[in-house]
Amino acid sequence: MTKAPEEFAAVRSGVYRAPPSVDRLRRAAAAAKLAWLRLDLESVNAKPRFLAACAQALDFPDTFGANWDALADCLQDLSWRHAAGYVLHLRDARGFARAVPEDYATALEILRDAATFWKERGKVFIVLVDGASDLPLFEL
C-alpha cells in the first residue's frame, strides 16, 4: 500500500470545512492515490435524498438499506472501493443543513464516526463540507 503524504496522514482523518477552492487538494489526493468522492447536495433537502446521494456517489452495493445504520456500515466497509484512503467532498451542503438540521447533524456524526474508524486502522478518511462555518478548515 502506498503511504499517504503527511498532509493526508491517517491522523488527519475527520470532518472539516472545505476551503473555497479544492483543486489543489484534489490534485494532492490524486498524487497520494486517495479516492476523491464528490457528493453533490445541491438538491438534497431530506434524509432519503441524502442517503440516495451517498449511495450513488460512493457506489454502495445494491444491498444498501437506505437508513442511518446502513450508511454507517457502508462507510466503515468500502471494500468495493479499493484506495489508499478516501476524501469525501460534500458540495453545496448548506441547503441540506438548513432544510433538516437534525438530519444534517446526524449525517456529520456518522461521518465523524467513520473517520475515527478509519483513523484507528491507519487509513485516511477525510470529509470536506462546503460552507460549514462551524467546522475547522482543512488546509494542506
N, C-alpha and C positions, 0 to 999 in steps of 0.2 A: 504494500500500500504506500502511496506517495504521501510523505509528511507535508501537511499544510504549512505555509509560511506563518511566521509569528502573528501577523495581523489577522490571520484566520485560524489561530490555535484553538483547540477544543475548549480551553479555559475561557474563551470569549463567547462561548455559546450562550444565547439568551435572546431576549426580545428588546428591540431598540427602535428608536425613531430613525427613519431613513433620512439620509442627507438630501438636500434639494436635487442633486444630480447623483445618480447611482452608476453612471457609466464607468467611472474609474474602479468602483467596487466590483462591477460585473466583470471587467477585464481581469482584475486581480483574482477573483473567484475562479474564472476560467483557467488562468495560469496555475492555480492551486488544484485543479481538477475537481472543483466543487460543483455540484449540480445547482444551477440557478433556476429557481422555480418562481414563476410570476403568477400571482393570484390577483386578478382584476376584480375589485369590489365596487366598481362604479355604480352598478345597478342592483347591488345587494342591499336589501332593506329588511331582511328577516332571516331567522335561523335556517330554514330549509334552503334558501338561496345560498347562504354562506357555505353550508355543508356540501351542496351541489357544486359550488365553485371550487371548493377544496378537492373534491373527488375528481373533478375534471383537470385541474391544474397539476395535481400530484399523481394523476393516473391511478387512482385507487382501484383495487380489484373489484370485480363485479359483486363480490360478497359484502362490500361496504354497507353497513346498516343504517347510514344516514342519521346518526344521533351522536350526542357528545361522547359517549363511551366508545363508539366505533371510531370516531375521529381520533381520540387519544390512542386507541390500539393501533390504528394505521400509522400515526405519526411516530410511534415507538417501534415500528417494524421496518417499513420502507425497503424490504428485501427485494422488491421488484424494481427498485431504482438504485442500481449499483453506482456508488460515487464515493469519493474520499470524504465527503461531507455535503452539507446542504445549506443553501441560503434561500430562504423563502421571502419574497418581496410582496407585501400586501399593498397593492396600489389603490389609491382613492378610498381609503378606509373611513374617512370622516362621515360619509353618509350612513354607513352601517352603524358606526358608533352613535350617531345622533338618533337614528330610527329605533334602534333596540339596544340601549346602553347595557342592559343586563346581559344580553347575549354576546355583545362585544366583549364585555369583561370576562365572561366565561370562556370565550374563544382565546383571549390573551392568556388566561390561566392555563388552559390546556396546552397552548404553545410554549409557555414557560416550563411547564412540566416536561414536555418533550425535549426542550433544550437541556434541562437538567439531566434527563435520562441519557441523552447522547453525550453530554459532557462527562458524565461518570464513566462512560465507555470509551472516552478518548477520541470522540468523533465530533466534528464541527456541526452545529445546528444553530444557525443564526436567522432570526426573523427580523425583517426591516419593515416598519409600518409607516406609510406615508401620513404626514400630518398629525402624528401622535405626540403632541407637545408635552404630555405627561411622562413620556419615556425618555431615557437617556439617549443621546445622539450616538450613533455608531460612526466611528471615524477610523480611517486607516492610520 
